[in-house]
Amino acid sequence: MSFSFEVRENRKPAKKINLMGMPTEKVENFFAELGEKRFRATQILQWIHQKGVLDIESMTNFSKPLRRKLISMAEVRPPDIINCEESTDGTRKWLIQLNGGSCVEAVFIPERGRGTLCVSSQIGCALDCSFCATGKQGFNRDLSASEIIGQVWLASKSLGKFDQKPSQGITNVVMMGMGEPLMNFDNVVDALNIMLDDHGYGLSKRRVTLSTAGVIPAIDKLGDVSDVSLAISLHAPNDELRNELVPLNRKYSLGGLVSSAKRYLNKMPDNRRKITIEYTLIDNINDRSHHAHELADLLKELPCKINLIPFNPFYGTQYKRVTNFAMYRFRDILQQHGYTVTIRTTRGDDIAAACGQLAGQVNDKTRRQERYKQKFSDEQPVRIIL
């Protein structure tokens, strides 16, 4: 007696390629591997980022066989908005859910003749700067390029860009949301390239700003592949104080950071470019007159402008907002040294959308969130969203 058996393999369907986060060069290579002309990349970028079309079947300048082939192996999928809040000052904040259940926040700040979108690059943040709510959420993972540029796509859709009737469009993008962008280098650069691409969002390199706490090797690398505007989250004029406020400084000190900023500018084709120095003023911590003079001396050889940011309190922090007197005194001292100084207007603080307040919902792998809650549980309520 003989028996025959049919062996069946349990194979998961192949994961589809998400075209949302692929810049021109990668889409060109994708189509070339399919035996298609590279100009198809331009067409699909326009469908996605200029027309807001996600359904490949609706991309009518592709033949039916090509559409069927694309649908079988690719998709165009942004993350999901699960909540939107609007401040009394017009600021909008979106809570965006990602694969795995964690959420990040993106914020749109409308101003006269200008609309700035603040985008996140990581779920949480590994750096744990002492004055930032995001760091208290711990860290889960880097965002994919699709999840980063997907925030721009979702905001554009919400603001009416794809209906050709925007109430106010996105003119500027700042990588200043949750996470340290330069610790997610490749995905961030892919997303930046789509923002700058004429067939993507067509933003000027002067209107796209990446903010870093100072990952020096990545700053040097960024200057070789991009010329977006660079902002440095400084927050202290000396290493001793910055070690407390920005723990990354223990690895990359102020002297090295200023030198890397100079190298970045030297790689730019436009010698009129300046670095933006971000300095969060915290009451009686880094806002004294001698701090202002020390900061002026530190930056004297770096072409820069300085953006002063009043600290925005969050539950559980022991830091306090700078007084107006100390803030204006600090500004005046820097101006006397010849610096261009602006004070960032606090926007969206009534919906926890102001600088340093973004928290999201992080499935924390570091247990920092748990330790932070425990530390302050006996002192005051902590606003940690789970």
ZIQUI-V191989 format. One record per backbone hydrogen bond with DSSP energy under -0.5 kcal/mol. NH is the residue of the N-H (numbers start at 1). CO is the residue of the C=O. Records with the same first field share a line. If there is no record, write none. Layout:
NH=CO / CO
This chain:
7=5
8=6
11=9
17=73
19=17 / 75
21=18
22=19
23=21
27=23
28=24
29=25
30=26
31=27
32=28
33=29
34=30 / 31
35=32
36=31
40=37
41=38
42=38
43=39
44=40
45=41
46=42
47=43
48=44
49=45
50=45 / 46
51=46
53=47
56=54
58=55
59=56
60=58
62=59
67=63
68=64
69=65
70=66
71=67
72=68
73=69 / 70
74=70
75=17
80=97
82=80 / 95
83=95
85=93
87=91
90=87
92=108
93=85
94=106
95=83
96=94 / 104
97=80 / 95
98=102
101=98
103=361
104=96
106=94
107=118
108=92
109=116
110=108
111=114
114=111
116=109
117=172
118=107 / 116
119=117 / 174
121=178
122=178
123=141
124=122
125=138
130=245
132=129
133=356
136=132 / 133
137=133 / 134
138=135
140=123
141=123
143=121
148=144
149=145
150=146
151=147 / 148
152=148
153=149
154=150
155=151
156=152
157=153
158=154
159=155
160=157
161=156
163=160
164=161
165=160
167=159
171=115 / 169
172=115
173=207
174=117
175=209
176=174
177=119
178=105
181=179 / 211
183=180
184=181
188=184
189=185
190=186
191=187
192=188
193=189
194=190
195=191
196=192
197=193
200=197
201=194
202=197
203=195
207=204
208=205
209=173
210=229
211=175 / 209
212=231
216=214
218=215
219=215
220=216
221=217
222=218
223=219
224=220 / 221
225=221 / 222
226=222
229=205 / 208
231=210
232=276
233=212 / 231
234=232 / 278
235=278
242=238
243=239
244=240 / 241
245=241
246=242
249=246
250=247
251=248
252=248
253=251
257=253
258=254
259=255
260=256
261=257
262=258
263=259
264=260
265=261
266=262
267=263 / 264
268=265
271=269
273=270
275=303
276=230
277=275 / 305
278=232 / 276
279=277 / 307
281=279 / 309
282=280
283=320
285=282
286=282
287=282
291=288
292=288
293=289
294=290
295=291
296=292
297=293
298=294
299=295
300=297
302=299
303=301
304=302
305=275
306=340
307=277
308=306 / 342
309=279
310=308 / 344
311=281
313=311
317=314
322=281
327=323
328=324
329=325
330=326
331=327
332=328
333=329
334=330
335=331
336=332
337=333
338=335
339=334
341=339
342=306
344=308 / 342
351=348
352=349
353=348
357=354
361=103
363=361
364=362
365=139
371=367
372=368
373=369
374=370
375=371
376=372
377=373
379=376
380=376
384=382
385=383
